[in-house]
Amino acid sequence: QVQLVESGGGLVQAGGSLRLSCAASGSISSINRMGWYRQTPGKQRELVSTITSGGVTNYADSVKGRFTISRDSAKNTVYLQMNSLKPEDTAVYYCNAFRTYGGYHYWGQGTQVTVSS
């Protein structure tokens, strides 16, 4: 089992910045990729960014150039630095850990990000 705890959400004005953190615990060695997804009411959860155990990153087109994902392996923590935030970035952001063996996803509890115009 893997446990994920997010922090860092909040309210920010458009153009501002926030940094999300996701601390992982448990069977960390089984995880091949971690990342962030977001969801707004009535819509499907969508990928924001991922980072593999090898450090390869991936971003949704809507956040490229504005968001940066990183990790601190010593702390088992993944970060999402969000700059130049827009009102359309408002959502609940979920940390995700993916285990290739069995194709299993673990999820955090979510953290609210609200960007005011």
MIRO-880761 format. One record per residue (C-alpha): chain; y, z, x. Coordinates in pm, whole numbers. Layout:
<nodes>
+----+--------+--------+--------+
: ch :     py :     pz :     px :
+----+--------+--------+--------+
:  A :      Y :      Z :      X :
...
+----+--------+--------+--------+
</nodes>
This chain:
<nodes>
+----+--------+--------+--------+
: ch :     py :     pz :     px :
+----+--------+--------+--------+
:  A :      0 :      0 :      0 :
:  A :    359 :    -67 :    101 :
:  A :    661 :    119 :    -30 :
:  A :   1009 :    -36 :    -25 :
:  A :   1334 :    152 :    -75 :
:  A :   1660 :    -41 :   -110 :
:  A :   2013 :     85 :    -61 :
:  A :   2363 :    -53 :    -18 :
:  A :   2442 :   -210 :   -352 :
:  A :   2767 :   -149 :   -534 :
:  A :   3088 :   -296 :   -672 :
:  A :   3304 :   -522 :   -457 :
:  A :   3585 :   -768 :   -516 :
:  A :   3534 :  -1138 :   -468 :
:  A :   3562 :  -1229 :   -103 :
:  A :   3436 :   -890 :      6 :
:  A :   3119 :   -786 :    187 :
:  A :   2819 :   -563 :    134 :
:  A :   2512 :   -486 :    339 :
:  A :   2180 :   -416 :    172 :
:  A :   1904 :   -225 :    347 :
:  A :   1533 :   -211 :    272 :
:  A :   1319 :     51 :    441 :
:  A :    946 :    -17 :    437 :
:  A :    667 :    237 :    476 :
:  A :    291 :    241 :    442 :
:  A :     66 :    -43 :    558 :
:  A :    345 :   -229 :    737 :
:  A :    112 :   -411 :    974 :
:  A :    -30 :   -611 :    684 :
:  A :    308 :   -764 :    596 :
:  A :    383 :  -1119 :    710 :
:  A :    722 :  -1175 :    551 :
:  A :   1000 :   -971 :    397 :
:  A :   1303 :  -1075 :    204 :
:  A :   1541 :  -1043 :    -83 :
:  A :   1535 :  -1180 :   -435 :
:  A :   1786 :  -1136 :   -715 :
:  A :   1781 :  -1142 :  -1091 :
:  A :   2037 :  -1154 :  -1370 :
:  A :   1965 :  -1081 :  -1738 :
:  A :   1776 :  -1360 :  -1909 :
:  A :   1702 :  -1546 :  -1588 :
:  A :   1405 :  -1564 :  -1356 :
:  A :   1405 :  -1376 :  -1030 :
:  A :   1520 :  -1609 :   -755 :
:  A :   1477 :  -1613 :   -381 :
:  A :   1782 :  -1522 :   -175 :
:  A :   1648 :  -1499 :    180 :
:  A :   1333 :  -1422 :    375 :
:  A :   1238 :  -1340 :    732 :
:  A :    889 :  -1369 :    876 :
:  A :    719 :  -1136 :   1118 :
:  A :    798 :  -1399 :   1380 :
:  A :   1167 :  -1391 :   1296 :
:  A :   1192 :  -1721 :   1111 :
:  A :   1456 :  -1704 :    840 :
:  A :   1506 :  -1892 :    516 :
:  A :   1801 :  -1896 :    275 :
:  A :   1875 :  -2023 :    -71 :
:  A :   2130 :  -2303 :    -61 :
:  A :   2371 :  -2094 :   -266 :
:  A :   2400 :  -1827 :      5 :
:  A :   2373 :  -2031 :    325 :
:  A :   2662 :  -1960 :    557 :
:  A :   2756 :  -1642 :    370 :
:  A :   2447 :  -1419 :    385 :
:  A :   2251 :  -1315 :    693 :
:  A :   1909 :  -1153 :    693 :
:  A :   1795 :   -944 :    986 :
:  A :   1542 :   -677 :   1070 :
:  A :   1498 :   -372 :   1286 :
:  A :   1127 :   -356 :   1363 :
:  A :   1157 :    -10 :   1516 :
:  A :   1293 :    122 :   1187 :
:  A :   1078 :   -101 :    962 :
:  A :   1399 :   -202 :    792 :
:  A :   1533 :   -535 :    673 :
:  A :   1901 :   -596 :    611 :
:  A :   2098 :   -847 :    409 :
:  A :   2458 :   -887 :    520 :
:  A :   2651 :  -1049 :    237 :
:  A :   2995 :  -1191 :    313 :
:  A :   3242 :  -1393 :    108 :
:  A :   3085 :  -1261 :   -208 :
:  A :   3140 :  -1447 :   -533 :
:  A :   3116 :  -1328 :   -894 :
:  A :   2805 :  -1544 :   -933 :
:  A :   2633 :  -1327 :   -669 :
:  A :   2631 :  -1044 :   -924 :
:  A :   2269 :   -945 :   -985 :
:  A :   2004 :   -685 :   -923 :
:  A :   1875 :   -743 :   -572 :
:  A :   1510 :   -670 :   -500 :
:  A :   1348 :   -620 :   -163 :
:  A :   1017 :   -800 :   -125 :
:  A :    729 :   -772 :    120 :
:  A :    462 :  -1040 :    124 :
:  A :    108 :  -1007 :    253 :
:  A :    -50 :  -1344 :    327 :
:  A :   -401 :  -1201 :    291 :
:  A :   -458 :  -1209 :    -82 :
:  A :   -109 :  -1344 :   -145 :
:  A :     20 :  -1005 :   -255 :
:  A :    385 :   -919 :   -320 :
:  A :    534 :   -570 :   -302 :
:  A :    869 :   -496 :   -465 :
:  A :   1141 :   -236 :   -434 :
:  A :   1310 :    -77 :   -731 :
:  A :   1618 :   -298 :   -709 :
:  A :   1982 :   -233 :   -633 :
:  A :   2277 :   -356 :   -838 :
:  A :   2540 :   -576 :   -676 :
:  A :   2849 :   -646 :   -883 :
:  A :   3125 :   -880 :   -763 :
:  A :   3447 :   -870 :   -960 :
:  A :   3684 :  -1164 :   -981 :
+----+--------+--------+--------+
</nodes>
